[in-house]
Amino acid sequence: MPLAGRFRTDFPHLDCDRLFALAADIESYPGFIPWCRRARILERDGCCWLVENHFGAGPVDVRFHTTARPRPPEELEITASDGPFRSFRLLWRFLPLPGGGCRVEAGYRMSLRSPLLQGLAMLSMHEVERRVIRNFHDRARSVYGERAAL
């Protein structure tokens, strides 16, 4: 059974271009995505980037490739079907707020090959979502200043 979720957060003092730039800085993911040990863009080919990923926590250590499709400043789609995934899709969306600022939404859907990893993911995804939102705000604050993530 696929695991799916969605989260969103508003940034009333930042525009969508800047927030898209934070999400598209894939090589900085270890700084705000839980358990991401490394993310490296191997190839940029027109509208697609091939990304090498390394995630782990405790005895879990996985490496896999993703394809990122940036569509600035509206969307960044990340997909995978190798490594631990039967399928994986993460869609970042950046929506202007009335009166300025930007809403960041992220929706994901994944199915893991290992029933054990699928079970662990199901148990931990709520906490992962909470941490990604908090860490994304912290990253915006560190890159764009204290007022940015209010």
PAMI-814216 format. One record per residue: residue in three letters; x, y, z of N, C-alpha, C in turn. Coordinates in Angstrom, 1 decimal. Layout:
N
<node code="ala" n_c1="X" n_c2="Y" n_c3="Z" ca_c1="X" ca_c2="Y" ca_c3="Z" c_c1="X" c_c2="Y" c_c3="Z"/>
...
% end
This chain:
150
<node code="met" n_c1="0.8" n_c2="-1.2" n_c3="0.0" ca_c1="0.0" ca_c2="0.0" ca_c3="0.0" c_c1="0.9" c_c2="1.2" c_c3="0.0"/>
<node code="pro" n_c1="0.7" n_c2="2.1" n_c3="-1.0" ca_c1="1.5" ca_c2="3.3" ca_c3="-1.0" c_c1="1.3" c_c2="4.2" c_c3="0.2"/>
<node code="leu" n_c1="2.3" n_c2="4.9" n_c3="0.6" ca_c1="2.3" ca_c2="5.9" ca_c3="1.6" c_c1="2.2" c_c2="7.3" c_c3="1.0"/>
<node code="ala" n_c1="1.2" n_c2="8.1" n_c3="1.4" ca_c1="1.1" ca_c2="9.4" ca_c3="0.8" c_c1="0.8" c_c2="10.5" c_c3="1.8"/>
<node code="gly" n_c1="1.1" n_c2="11.7" n_c3="1.5" ca_c1="0.9" ca_c2="12.8" ca_c3="2.5" c_c1="1.1" c_c2="14.1" c_c3="1.8"/>
<node code="arg" n_c1="0.8" n_c2="15.2" n_c3="2.5" ca_c1="0.9" ca_c2="16.5" ca_c3="2.0" c_c1="1.1" c_c2="17.4" c_c3="3.2"/>
<node code="phe" n_c1="1.9" n_c2="18.4" n_c3="3.0" ca_c1="2.1" ca_c2="19.4" ca_c3="4.0" c_c1="2.3" c_c2="20.8" c_c3="3.4"/>
<node code="arg" n_c1="2.0" n_c2="21.8" n_c3="4.1" ca_c1="2.1" ca_c2="23.2" ca_c3="3.6" c_c1="2.5" c_c2="24.1" c_c3="4.7"/>
<node code="thr" n_c1="3.1" n_c2="25.2" n_c3="4.3" ca_c1="3.5" ca_c2="26.3" ca_c3="5.2" c_c1="3.6" c_c2="27.6" c_c3="4.4"/>
<node code="asp" n_c1="3.3" n_c2="28.7" n_c3="5.1" ca_c1="3.3" ca_c2="30.0" ca_c3="4.5" c_c1="4.5" c_c2="30.8" c_c3="4.9"/>
<node code="phe" n_c1="5.0" n_c2="31.6" n_c3="4.0" ca_c1="6.1" ca_c2="32.5" ca_c3="4.2" c_c1="5.6" c_c2="33.9" c_c3="3.7"/>
<node code="pro" n_c1="5.0" n_c2="34.7" n_c3="4.6" ca_c1="4.4" ca_c2="36.0" ca_c3="4.2" c_c1="5.5" c_c2="37.0" c_c3="3.8"/>
<node code="his" n_c1="6.8" n_c2="36.8" n_c3="4.1" ca_c1="7.8" ca_c2="37.8" ca_c3="3.8" c_c1="8.8" c_c2="37.3" c_c3="2.7"/>
<node code="leu" n_c1="8.5" n_c2="36.2" n_c3="2.0" ca_c1="9.4" ca_c2="35.7" ca_c3="1.0" c_c1="8.6" c_c2="35.5" c_c3="-0.3"/>
<node code="asp" n_c1="9.2" n_c2="35.7" n_c3="-1.4" ca_c1="8.5" ca_c2="35.5" ca_c3="-2.7" c_c1="8.8" c_c2="34.0" c_c3="-3.1"/>
<node code="cys" n_c1="8.0" n_c2="33.6" n_c3="-4.1" ca_c1="8.1" ca_c2="32.2" ca_c3="-4.5" c_c1="9.5" c_c2="31.9" c_c3="-5.2"/>
<node code="asp" n_c1="10.1" n_c2="32.9" n_c3="-5.9" ca_c1="11.4" ca_c2="32.7" ca_c3="-6.5" c_c1="12.4" c_c2="32.2" c_c3="-5.5"/>
<node code="arg" n_c1="12.5" n_c2="32.9" n_c3="-4.3" ca_c1="13.5" ca_c2="32.6" ca_c3="-3.3" c_c1="13.2" c_c2="31.2" c_c3="-2.7"/>
<node code="leu" n_c1="11.9" n_c2="30.9" n_c3="-2.4" ca_c1="11.6" ca_c2="29.6" ca_c3="-1.8" c_c1="11.8" c_c2="28.5" c_c3="-2.8"/>
<node code="phe" n_c1="11.5" n_c2="28.7" n_c3="-4.1" ca_c1="11.9" ca_c2="27.7" ca_c3="-5.1" c_c1="13.4" c_c2="27.5" c_c3="-5.0"/>
<node code="ala" n_c1="14.2" n_c2="28.5" n_c3="-5.0" ca_c1="15.6" ca_c2="28.4" ca_c3="-5.0" c_c1="16.1" c_c2="27.5" c_c3="-3.8"/>
<node code="leu" n_c1="15.5" n_c2="27.7" n_c3="-2.6" ca_c1="15.8" ca_c2="26.8" ca_c3="-1.5" c_c1="15.5" c_c2="25.4" c_c3="-1.7"/>
<node code="ala" n_c1="14.3" n_c2="25.1" n_c3="-2.3" ca_c1="14.0" ca_c2="23.7" ca_c3="-2.6" c_c1="14.8" c_c2="23.1" c_c3="-3.7"/>
<node code="ala" n_c1="15.2" n_c2="23.9" n_c3="-4.7" ca_c1="16.0" ca_c2="23.4" ca_c3="-5.8" c_c1="17.4" c_c2="23.3" c_c3="-5.5"/>
<node code="asp" n_c1="17.9" n_c2="23.7" n_c3="-4.3" ca_c1="19.3" ca_c2="23.6" ca_c3="-3.9" c_c1="19.4" c_c2="22.2" c_c3="-3.3"/>
<node code="ile" n_c1="19.2" n_c2="21.2" n_c3="-4.1" ca_c1="19.2" ca_c2="19.8" ca_c3="-3.7" c_c1="20.4" c_c2="19.4" c_c3="-2.9"/>
<node code="glu" n_c1="21.6" n_c2="19.9" n_c3="-3.3" ca_c1="22.8" ca_c2="19.5" ca_c3="-2.6" c_c1="22.8" c_c2="20.0" c_c3="-1.1"/>
<node code="ser" n_c1="21.9" n_c2="20.9" n_c3="-0.7" ca_c1="21.8" ca_c2="21.3" ca_c3="0.6" c_c1="20.8" c_c2="20.5" c_c3="1.4"/>
<node code="tyr" n_c1="20.1" n_c2="19.5" n_c3="0.8" ca_c1="19.1" ca_c2="18.7" ca_c3="1.5" c_c1="19.6" c_c2="18.1" c_c3="2.8"/>
<node code="pro" n_c1="20.9" n_c2="17.6" n_c3="2.9" ca_c1="21.3" ca_c2="17.1" ca_c3="4.2" c_c1="21.2" c_c2="18.1" c_c3="5.4"/>
<node code="gly" n_c1="21.1" n_c2="19.3" n_c3="5.1" ca_c1="20.9" ca_c2="20.3" ca_c3="6.1" c_c1="19.5" c_c2="20.5" c_c3="6.6"/>
<node code="phe" n_c1="18.5" n_c2="20.0" n_c3="5.9" ca_c1="17.1" ca_c2="20.1" ca_c3="6.4" c_c1="16.2" c_c2="18.9" c_c3="6.1"/>
<node code="ile" n_c1="16.6" n_c2="18.0" n_c3="5.4" ca_c1="15.7" ca_c2="16.8" ca_c3="5.2" c_c1="16.2" c_c2="15.7" c_c3="6.1"/>
<node code="pro" n_c1="15.3" n_c2="15.2" n_c3="7.0" ca_c1="15.7" ca_c2="14.2" ca_c3="8.0" c_c1="16.3" c_c2="13.0" c_c3="7.3"/>
<node code="trp" n_c1="17.4" n_c2="12.5" n_c3="7.9" ca_c1="18.1" ca_c2="11.3" ca_c3="7.5" c_c1="18.8" c_c2="11.4" c_c3="6.1"/>
<node code="cys" n_c1="18.8" n_c2="12.6" n_c3="5.5" ca_c1="19.5" ca_c2="12.7" ca_c3="4.2" c_c1="21.0" c_c2="13.0" c_c3="4.6"/>
<node code="arg" n_c1="21.8" n_c2="12.0" n_c3="4.2" ca_c1="23.3" ca_c2="12.1" ca_c3="4.4" c_c1="24.0" c_c2="12.8" c_c3="3.3"/>
<node code="arg" n_c1="23.5" n_c2="12.7" n_c3="2.1" ca_c1="24.1" ca_c2="13.3" ca_c3="0.9" c_c1="23.1" c_c2="13.3" c_c3="-0.3"/>
<node code="ala" n_c1="23.2" n_c2="14.4" n_c3="-1.0" ca_c1="22.4" ca_c2="14.5" ca_c3="-2.2" c_c1="23.3" c_c2="15.3" c_c3="-3.2"/>
<node code="arg" n_c1="23.6" n_c2="14.7" n_c3="-4.4" ca_c1="24.5" ca_c2="15.3" ca_c3="-5.3" c_c1="23.9" c_c2="15.2" c_c3="-6.7"/>
<node code="ile" n_c1="23.9" n_c2="16.3" n_c3="-7.4" ca_c1="23.4" ca_c2="16.4" ca_c3="-8.8" c_c1="24.5" c_c2="15.8" c_c3="-9.6"/>
<node code="leu" n_c1="24.3" n_c2="14.7" n_c3="-10.3" ca_c1="25.3" ca_c2="14.1" ca_c3="-11.2" c_c1="25.2" c_c2="14.7" c_c3="-12.6"/>
<node code="glu" n_c1="24.0" n_c2="15.1" n_c3="-13.0" ca_c1="23.9" ca_c2="15.5" ca_c3="-14.4" c_c1="22.7" c_c2="16.4" c_c3="-14.5"/>
<node code="arg" n_c1="22.9" n_c2="17.5" n_c3="-15.3" ca_c1="21.8" ca_c2="18.4" ca_c3="-15.6" c_c1="21.6" c_c2="18.3" c_c3="-17.1"/>
<node code="asp" n_c1="20.4" n_c2="17.9" n_c3="-17.5" ca_c1="20.1" ca_c2="17.7" ca_c3="-18.9" c_c1="18.8" c_c2="18.4" c_c3="-19.2"/>
<node code="gly" n_c1="18.9" n_c2="19.6" n_c3="-19.7" ca_c1="17.7" ca_c2="20.4" ca_c3="-20.0" c_c1="16.8" c_c2="20.5" c_c3="-18.8"/>
<node code="cys" n_c1="15.7" n_c2="19.9" n_c3="-18.9" ca_c1="14.7" ca_c2="20.1" ca_c3="-17.9" c_c1="14.8" c_c2="19.0" c_c3="-16.7"/>
<node code="cys" n_c1="15.8" n_c2="18.2" n_c3="-16.8" ca_c1="15.9" ca_c2="17.1" ca_c3="-15.8" c_c1="17.3" c_c2="17.1" c_c3="-15.1"/>
<node code="trp" n_c1="17.3" n_c2="16.8" n_c3="-13.9" ca_c1="18.6" ca_c2="16.6" ca_c3="-13.1" c_c1="18.6" c_c2="15.1" c_c3="-12.6"/>
<node code="leu" n_c1="19.7" n_c2="14.5" n_c3="-12.8" ca_c1="19.9" ca_c2="13.2" ca_c3="-12.2" c_c1="20.6" c_c2="13.4" c_c3="-10.8"/>
<node code="val" n_c1="20.0" n_c2="12.9" n_c3="-9.8" ca_c1="20.5" ca_c2="13.1" ca_c3="-8.4" c_c1="20.9" c_c2="11.8" c_c3="-7.7"/>
<node code="glu" n_c1="22.1" n_c2="11.7" n_c3="-7.1" ca_c1="22.5" ca_c2="10.6" ca_c3="-6.3" c_c1="22.2" c_c2="10.9" c_c3="-4.9"/>
<node code="asn" n_c1="21.5" n_c2="10.0" n_c3="-4.2" ca_c1="21.0" ca_c2="10.3" ca_c3="-2.8" c_c1="21.6" c_c2="9.2" c_c3="-1.9"/>
<node code="his" n_c1="21.8" n_c2="9.6" n_c3="-0.7" ca_c1="22.3" ca_c2="8.7" ca_c3="0.4" c_c1="21.5" c_c2="9.1" c_c3="1.6"/>
<node code="phe" n_c1="20.6" n_c2="8.2" n_c3="2.1" ca_c1="19.8" ca_c2="8.4" ca_c3="3.3" c_c1="20.1" c_c2="7.3" c_c3="4.3"/>
<node code="gly" n_c1="20.1" n_c2="7.6" n_c3="5.6" ca_c1="20.3" ca_c2="6.6" ca_c3="6.6" c_c1="20.0" c_c2="7.1" c_c3="8.0"/>
<node code="ala" n_c1="19.7" n_c2="6.1" n_c3="8.8" ca_c1="19.5" ca_c2="6.3" ca_c3="10.2" c_c1="19.7" c_c2="5.0" c_c3="10.9"/>
<node code="gly" n_c1="20.6" n_c2="4.9" n_c3="11.9" ca_c1="20.8" ca_c2="3.7" ca_c3="12.6" c_c1="21.3" c_c2="2.6" c_c3="11.6"/>
<node code="pro" n_c1="20.7" n_c2="1.4" n_c3="11.6" ca_c1="21.2" ca_c2="0.4" ca_c3="10.7" c_c1="20.6" c_c2="0.5" c_c3="9.3"/>
<node code="val" n_c1="19.7" n_c2="1.5" n_c3="9.0" ca_c1="19.2" ca_c2="1.7" ca_c3="7.7" c_c1="20.1" c_c2="2.6" c_c3="6.9"/>
<node code="asp" n_c1="20.6" n_c2="2.1" n_c3="5.8" ca_c1="21.5" ca_c2="2.9" ca_c3="4.9" c_c1="21.2" c_c2="2.6" c_c3="3.5"/>
<node code="val" n_c1="20.6" n_c2="3.6" n_c3="2.8" ca_c1="20.2" ca_c2="3.4" ca_c3="1.4" c_c1="20.7" c_c2="4.4" c_c3="0.5"/>
<node code="arg" n_c1="21.0" n_c2="4.0" n_c3="-0.7" ca_c1="21.5" ca_c2="4.8" ca_c3="-1.8" c_c1="20.6" c_c2="4.6" c_c3="-3.0"/>
<node code="phe" n_c1="20.3" n_c2="5.7" n_c3="-3.7" ca_c1="19.4" ca_c2="5.6" ca_c3="-4.8" c_c1="19.5" c_c2="6.8" c_c3="-5.7"/>
<node code="his" n_c1="18.9" n_c2="6.8" n_c3="-6.8" ca_c1="18.9" ca_c2="8.0" ca_c3="-7.7" c_c1="17.5" c_c2="8.5" c_c3="-7.9"/>
<node code="thr" n_c1="17.4" n_c2="9.8" n_c3="-8.0" ca_c1="16.2" ca_c2="10.5" ca_c3="-8.3" c_c1="16.3" c_c2="11.3" c_c3="-9.5"/>
<node code="thr" n_c1="15.2" n_c2="11.6" n_c3="-10.1" ca_c1="15.2" ca_c2="12.6" ca_c3="-11.2" c_c1="14.4" c_c2="13.8" c_c3="-10.7"/>
<node code="ala" n_c1="15.0" n_c2="15.0" n_c3="-10.8" ca_c1="14.4" ca_c2="16.2" ca_c3="-10.4" c_c1="14.0" c_c2="17.0" c_c3="-11.7"/>
<node code="arg" n_c1="12.8" n_c2="17.5" n_c3="-11.7" ca_c1="12.3" ca_c2="18.3" ca_c3="-12.8" c_c1="11.9" c_c2="19.7" c_c3="-12.3"/>
<node code="pro" n_c1="12.8" n_c2="20.6" n_c3="-12.4" ca_c1="12.5" ca_c2="22.0" ca_c3="-11.9" c_c1="11.6" c_c2="22.7" c_c3="-12.9"/>
<node code="arg" n_c1="10.6" n_c2="23.4" n_c3="-12.5" ca_c1="9.8" ca_c2="24.3" ca_c3="-13.3" c_c1="9.6" c_c2="25.6" c_c3="-12.5"/>
<node code="pro" n_c1="10.7" n_c2="26.4" n_c3="-12.5" ca_c1="10.8" ca_c2="27.6" ca_c3="-11.7" c_c1="9.7" c_c2="28.7" c_c3="-12.1"/>
<node code="pro" n_c1="9.2" n_c2="29.4" n_c3="-11.2" ca_c1="9.3" ca_c2="29.2" ca_c3="-9.7" c_c1="8.1" c_c2="28.5" c_c3="-9.2"/>
<node code="glu" n_c1="7.3" n_c2="27.8" n_c3="-10.0" ca_c1="6.1" ca_c2="27.1" ca_c3="-9.6" c_c1="6.3" c_c2="25.8" c_c3="-8.9"/>
<node code="glu" n_c1="7.1" n_c2="24.9" n_c3="-9.5" ca_c1="7.1" ca_c2="23.5" ca_c3="-9.1" c_c1="8.5" c_c2="22.9" c_c3="-9.2"/>
<node code="leu" n_c1="8.7" n_c2="21.9" n_c3="-8.3" ca_c1="9.9" ca_c2="21.0" ca_c3="-8.4" c_c1="9.4" c_c2="19.6" c_c3="-8.1"/>
<node code="glu" n_c1="9.5" n_c2="18.8" n_c3="-9.1" ca_c1="9.1" ca_c2="17.4" ca_c3="-9.0" c_c1="10.3" c_c2="16.5" c_c3="-8.9"/>
<node code="ile" n_c1="10.2" n_c2="15.6" n_c3="-7.9" ca_c1="11.3" ca_c2="14.6" ca_c3="-7.7" c_c1="10.7" c_c2="13.2" c_c3="-7.7"/>
<node code="thr" n_c1="11.3" n_c2="12.3" n_c3="-8.6" ca_c1="10.8" ca_c2="11.0" ca_c3="-8.7" c_c1="11.9" c_c2="10.0" c_c3="-8.6"/>
<node code="ala" n_c1="11.5" n_c2="8.7" n_c3="-8.3" ca_c1="12.5" ca_c2="7.6" ca_c3="-8.2" c_c1="11.8" c_c2="6.3" c_c3="-8.4"/>
<node code="ser" n_c1="12.5" n_c2="5.3" n_c3="-8.9" ca_c1="12.0" ca_c2="4.0" ca_c3="-8.9" c_c1="13.1" c_c2="3.0" c_c3="-8.8"/>
<node code="asp" n_c1="14.2" n_c2="3.4" n_c3="-8.2" ca_c1="15.3" ca_c2="2.4" ca_c3="-7.9" c_c1="15.6" c_c2="2.4" c_c3="-6.4"/>
<node code="gly" n_c1="16.6" n_c2="1.7" n_c3="-6.1" ca_c1="17.0" ca_c2="1.6" ca_c3="-4.7" c_c1="15.9" c_c2="1.0" c_c3="-3.9"/>
<node code="pro" n_c1="15.5" n_c2="1.6" n_c3="-2.8" ca_c1="14.4" ca_c2="1.0" ca_c3="-1.9" c_c1="13.0" c_c2="1.2" c_c3="-2.4"/>
<node code="phe" n_c1="12.9" n_c2="2.0" n_c3="-3.5" ca_c1="11.5" ca_c2="2.4" ca_c3="-4.0" c_c1="11.0" c_c2="1.6" c_c3="-5.1"/>
<node code="arg" n_c1="9.7" n_c2="1.2" n_c3="-5.0" ca_c1="9.0" ca_c2="0.7" ca_c3="-6.1" c_c1="8.6" c_c2="2.0" c_c3="-6.9"/>
<node code="ser" n_c1="8.2" n_c2="3.0" n_c3="-6.2" ca_c1="7.8" ca_c2="4.3" ca_c3="-6.8" c_c1="8.0" c_c2="5.4" c_c3="-5.7"/>
<node code="phe" n_c1="8.3" n_c2="6.5" n_c3="-6.1" ca_c1="8.4" ca_c2="7.7" ca_c3="-5.3" c_c1="8.2" c_c2="8.9" c_c3="-6.1"/>
<node code="arg" n_c1="7.4" n_c2="9.8" n_c3="-5.5" ca_c1="7.1" ca_c2="11.1" ca_c3="-6.2" c_c1="6.9" c_c2="12.2" c_c3="-5.1"/>
<node code="leu" n_c1="7.7" n_c2="13.2" n_c3="-5.2" ca_c1="7.5" ca_c2="14.4" ca_c3="-4.3" c_c1="7.3" c_c2="15.6" c_c3="-5.2"/>
<node code="leu" n_c1="6.3" n_c2="16.4" n_c3="-4.9" ca_c1="6.0" ca_c2="17.6" ca_c3="-5.7" c_c1="6.0" c_c2="18.8" c_c3="-4.8"/>
<node code="trp" n_c1="7.0" n_c2="19.6" n_c3="-4.9" ca_c1="7.0" ca_c2="20.9" ca_c3="-4.2" c_c1="6.2" c_c2="21.9" c_c3="-5.1"/>
<node code="arg" n_c1="5.3" n_c2="22.7" n_c3="-4.5" ca_c1="4.6" ca_c2="23.7" ca_c3="-5.2" c_c1="4.8" c_c2="25.0" c_c3="-4.5"/>
<node code="phe" n_c1="4.9" n_c2="26.1" n_c3="-5.2" ca_c1="5.1" ca_c2="27.5" ca_c3="-4.7" c_c1="4.1" c_c2="28.4" c_c3="-5.2"/>
<node code="leu" n_c1="3.1" n_c2="28.8" n_c3="-4.3" ca_c1="1.9" ca_c2="29.5" ca_c3="-4.7" c_c1="2.0" c_c2="30.9" c_c3="-4.1"/>
<node code="pro" n_c1="1.9" n_c2="32.0" n_c3="-4.9" ca_c1="1.8" ca_c2="33.3" ca_c3="-4.4" c_c1="0.6" c_c2="33.5" c_c3="-3.4"/>
<node code="leu" n_c1="0.9" n_c2="34.2" n_c3="-2.3" ca_c1="-0.2" ca_c2="34.5" ca_c3="-1.4" c_c1="-0.8" c_c2="35.9" c_c3="-1.7"/>
<node code="pro" n_c1="-2.1" n_c2="36.1" n_c3="-1.5" ca_c1="-2.6" ca_c2="37.4" ca_c3="-1.7" c_c1="-1.9" c_c2="38.4" c_c3="-0.8"/>
<node code="gly" n_c1="-1.5" n_c2="39.5" n_c3="-1.3" ca_c1="-0.8" ca_c2="40.5" ca_c3="-0.5" c_c1="0.6" c_c2="40.3" c_c3="-0.4"/>
<node code="gly" n_c1="1.2" n_c2="39.3" n_c3="-1.0" ca_c1="2.6" ca_c2="39.0" ca_c3="-1.0" c_c1="3.0" c_c2="37.8" c_c3="-0.2"/>
<node code="gly" n_c1="4.2" n_c2="37.3" n_c3="-0.4" ca_c1="4.6" ca_c2="36.1" ca_c3="0.2" c_c1="4.3" c_c2="34.9" c_c3="-0.6"/>
<node code="cys" n_c1="4.5" n_c2="33.7" n_c3="0.0" ca_c1="4.4" ca_c2="32.5" ca_c3="-0.8" c_c1="4.0" c_c2="31.3" c_c3="0.1"/>
<node code="arg" n_c1="3.1" n_c2="30.5" n_c3="-0.4" ca_c1="2.7" ca_c2="29.2" ca_c3="0.3" c_c1="3.6" c_c2="28.1" c_c3="-0.4"/>
<node code="val" n_c1="4.2" n_c2="27.3" n_c3="0.5" ca_c1="5.0" ca_c2="26.2" ca_c3="0.0" c_c1="4.1" c_c2="25.0" c_c3="0.4"/>
<node code="glu" n_c1="3.8" n_c2="24.2" n_c3="-0.7" ca_c1="3.1" ca_c2="22.9" ca_c3="-0.5" c_c1="4.0" c_c2="21.8" c_c3="-1.0"/>
<node code="ala" n_c1="4.0" n_c2="20.7" n_c3="-0.3" ca_c1="4.7" ca_c2="19.5" ca_c3="-0.8" c_c1="3.8" c_c2="18.3" c_c3="-0.6"/>
<node code="gly" n_c1="3.6" n_c2="17.5" n_c3="-1.6" ca_c1="2.9" ca_c2="16.3" ca_c3="-1.6" c_c1="3.7" c_c2="15.2" c_c3="-2.0"/>
<node code="tyr" n_c1="3.6" n_c2="14.0" n_c3="-1.4" ca_c1="4.4" ca_c2="12.9" ca_c3="-1.7" c_c1="3.6" c_c2="11.6" c_c3="-1.8"/>
<node code="arg" n_c1="4.1" n_c2="10.7" n_c3="-2.5" ca_c1="3.5" ca_c2="9.3" ca_c3="-2.6" c_c1="4.7" c_c2="8.4" c_c3="-2.8"/>
<node code="met" n_c1="4.7" n_c2="7.3" n_c3="-2.0" ca_c1="5.8" ca_c2="6.4" ca_c3="-2.2" c_c1="5.4" c_c2="5.0" c_c3="-1.8"/>
<node code="ser" n_c1="6.1" n_c2="4.0" n_c3="-2.4" ca_c1="5.9" ca_c2="2.6" ca_c3="-2.1" c_c1="7.3" c_c2="2.0" c_c3="-2.1"/>
<node code="leu" n_c1="7.7" n_c2="1.4" n_c3="-1.0" ca_c1="9.0" ca_c2="0.9" ca_c3="-0.8" c_c1="9.0" c_c2="-0.7" c_c3="-1.0"/>
<node code="arg" n_c1="10.1" n_c2="-1.2" n_c3="-1.5" ca_c1="10.2" ca_c2="-2.6" ca_c3="-1.8" c_c1="10.2" c_c2="-3.4" c_c3="-0.6"/>
<node code="ser" n_c1="10.8" n_c2="-3.0" n_c3="0.5" ca_c1="10.9" ca_c2="-3.7" ca_c3="1.7" c_c1="9.7" c_c2="-3.5" c_c3="2.6"/>
<node code="pro" n_c1="9.0" n_c2="-4.5" n_c3="3.0" ca_c1="7.8" ca_c2="-4.3" ca_c3="3.9" c_c1="8.3" c_c2="-3.7" c_c3="5.3"/>
<node code="leu" n_c1="9.5" n_c2="-4.1" n_c3="5.7" ca_c1="10.0" ca_c2="-3.5" ca_c3="6.9" c_c1="10.2" c_c2="-2.0" c_c3="6.8"/>
<node code="leu" n_c1="10.9" n_c2="-1.5" n_c3="5.7" ca_c1="11.1" ca_c2="-0.1" ca_c3="5.5" c_c1="9.7" c_c2="0.6" c_c3="5.3"/>
<node code="gln" n_c1="8.8" n_c2="0.0" n_c3="4.6" ca_c1="7.5" ca_c2="0.6" ca_c3="4.4" c_c1="6.8" c_c2="0.8" c_c3="5.8"/>
<node code="gly" n_c1="6.9" n_c2="-0.2" n_c3="6.7" ca_c1="6.3" ca_c2="-0.1" ca_c3="8.0" c_c1="7.0" c_c2="1.0" c_c3="8.8"/>
<node code="leu" n_c1="8.3" n_c2="1.1" n_c3="8.7" ca_c1="9.0" ca_c2="2.2" ca_c3="9.4" c_c1="8.6" c_c2="3.5" c_c3="8.9"/>
<node code="ala" n_c1="8.5" n_c2="3.6" n_c3="7.6" ca_c1="8.1" ca_c2="4.9" ca_c3="7.0" c_c1="6.7" c_c2="5.3" c_c3="7.4"/>
<node code="met" n_c1="5.8" n_c2="4.3" n_c3="7.5" ca_c1="4.4" ca_c2="4.6" ca_c3="7.9" c_c1="4.4" c_c2="5.2" c_c3="9.3"/>
<node code="leu" n_c1="5.2" n_c2="4.6" n_c3="10.2" ca_c1="5.3" ca_c2="5.0" ca_c3="11.6" c_c1="5.9" c_c2="6.4" c_c3="11.8"/>
<node code="ser" n_c1="6.9" n_c2="6.8" n_c3="10.9" ca_c1="7.6" ca_c2="8.0" ca_c3="11.1" c_c1="7.3" c_c2="9.2" c_c3="10.2"/>
<node code="met" n_c1="6.4" n_c2="9.0" n_c3="9.2" ca_c1="6.2" ca_c2="10.1" ca_c3="8.3" c_c1="5.6" c_c2="11.4" c_c3="8.9"/>
<node code="his" n_c1="4.7" n_c2="11.2" n_c3="9.9" ca_c1="4.2" ca_c2="12.5" ca_c3="10.5" c_c1="5.3" c_c2="13.3" c_c3="11.1"/>
<node code="glu" n_c1="6.2" n_c2="12.6" n_c3="11.8" ca_c1="7.3" ca_c2="13.3" ca_c3="12.4" c_c1="8.3" c_c2="13.9" c_c3="11.4"/>
<node code="val" n_c1="8.5" n_c2="13.2" n_c3="10.3" ca_c1="9.3" ca_c2="13.6" ca_c3="9.2" c_c1="8.7" c_c2="14.9" c_c3="8.6"/>
<node code="glu" n_c1="7.4" n_c2="14.9" n_c3="8.3" ca_c1="6.8" ca_c2="16.1" ca_c3="7.8" c_c1="7.0" c_c2="17.3" c_c3="8.7"/>
<node code="arg" n_c1="6.7" n_c2="17.1" n_c3="10.0" ca_c1="6.9" ca_c2="18.2" ca_c3="11.0" c_c1="8.3" c_c2="18.7" c_c3="11.0"/>
<node code="arg" n_c1="9.3" n_c2="17.8" n_c3="10.9" ca_c1="10.7" ca_c2="18.3" ca_c3="10.9" c_c1="11.1" c_c2="19.0" c_c3="9.6"/>
<node code="val" n_c1="10.6" n_c2="18.5" n_c3="8.5" ca_c1="10.9" ca_c2="19.1" ca_c3="7.2" c_c1="10.4" c_c2="20.6" c_c3="7.2"/>
<node code="ile" n_c1="9.1" n_c2="20.8" n_c3="7.7" ca_c1="8.6" ca_c2="22.1" ca_c3="7.7" c_c1="9.4" c_c2="23.0" c_c3="8.6"/>
<node code="arg" n_c1="9.7" n_c2="22.5" n_c3="9.8" ca_c1="10.5" ca_c2="23.3" ca_c3="10.8" c_c1="11.9" c_c2="23.6" c_c3="10.2"/>
<node code="asn" n_c1="12.5" n_c2="22.6" n_c3="9.6" ca_c1="13.9" ca_c2="22.8" ca_c3="9.1" c_c1="13.9" c_c2="23.7" c_c3="7.8"/>
<node code="phe" n_c1="12.8" n_c2="23.6" n_c3="7.0" ca_c1="12.7" ca_c2="24.5" ca_c3="5.9" c_c1="12.6" c_c2="25.9" c_c3="6.3"/>
<node code="his" n_c1="11.8" n_c2="26.2" n_c3="7.4" ca_c1="11.8" ca_c2="27.5" ca_c3="7.9" c_c1="13.1" c_c2="28.0" c_c3="8.5"/>
<node code="asp" n_c1="13.8" n_c2="27.1" n_c3="9.2" ca_c1="15.1" ca_c2="27.4" ca_c3="9.7" c_c1="16.1" c_c2="27.8" c_c3="8.6"/>
<node code="arg" n_c1="16.0" n_c2="27.0" n_c3="7.5" ca_c1="16.9" ca_c2="27.2" ca_c3="6.3" c_c1="16.6" c_c2="28.6" c_c3="5.7"/>
<node code="ala" n_c1="15.3" n_c2="28.9" n_c3="5.5" ca_c1="14.9" ca_c2="30.2" ca_c3="5.0" c_c1="15.5" c_c2="31.3" c_c3="5.9"/>
<node code="arg" n_c1="15.4" n_c2="31.1" n_c3="7.2" ca_c1="15.8" ca_c2="32.2" ca_c3="8.1" c_c1="17.4" c_c2="32.3" c_c3="8.0"/>
<node code="ser" n_c1="18.1" n_c2="31.2" n_c3="7.9" ca_c1="19.6" ca_c2="31.3" ca_c3="7.8" c_c1="20.0" c_c2="31.9" c_c3="6.5"/>
<node code="val" n_c1="19.3" n_c2="31.6" n_c3="5.4" ca_c1="19.7" ca_c2="32.1" ca_c3="4.1" c_c1="19.2" c_c2="33.6" c_c3="3.8"/>
<node code="tyr" n_c1="18.0" n_c2="33.9" n_c3="4.2" ca_c1="17.4" ca_c2="35.2" ca_c3="3.9" c_c1="17.2" c_c2="36.1" c_c3="5.1"/>
<node code="gly" n_c1="17.5" n_c2="35.7" n_c3="6.3" ca_c1="17.4" ca_c2="36.6" ca_c3="7.4" c_c1="16.3" c_c2="36.2" c_c3="8.3"/>
<node code="glu" n_c1="16.4" n_c2="36.7" n_c3="9.5" ca_c1="15.5" ca_c2="36.4" ca_c3="10.6" c_c1="14.0" c_c2="36.6" c_c3="10.3"/>
<node code="arg" n_c1="13.7" n_c2="37.7" n_c3="9.6" ca_c1="12.3" ca_c2="38.0" ca_c3="9.3" c_c1="11.7" c_c2="37.1" c_c3="8.2"/>
<node code="ala" n_c1="12.5" n_c2="36.5" n_c3="7.5" ca_c1="12.1" ca_c2="35.7" ca_c3="6.3" c_c1="11.1" c_c2="34.6" c_c3="6.6"/>
<node code="ala" n_c1="11.3" n_c2="33.9" n_c3="7.7" ca_c1="10.5" ca_c2="32.7" ca_c3="8.0" c_c1="9.5" c_c2="33.0" c_c3="9.1"/>
<node code="leu" n_c1="9.1" n_c2="34.2" n_c3="9.3" ca_c1="8.0" ca_c2="34.5" ca_c3="10.3" c_c1="6.7" c_c2="34.1" c_c3="9.8"/>
% end
